[in-house]
Amino acid sequence: MRSIINYPLMDDSGGVSFSSELDDIIILSKTYVNAGEGWNYQKYTGVFESTPSLFAQVINTDNHLIFVKDISTSGFYYKIKTLAGEETADPVEFHIQAIDYGGE
């Protein structure tokens, strides 16, 4: 049986995460701000035992898109583009949910 990462219910930066021993599911839900133009690496607040499924969405704007690649147990790469396809360093907020469905 695998161990569970016990995240706090809310961290200091407003992220919410939890784990469920019953279903062996780990979920990290957090909001970040774009760190700059091009590909940026974002580390999770904890480490998953297996690569999680990652869902990302730009929030508070209809003029930007988020692209994600190289998802791992410790983080992922992302970049933000305008609707015109230009990479941007704008301080765009985005929300992620990283889900590890567990299993043995």
Disulfide bonds with the S-S distance in Angstrom:
none
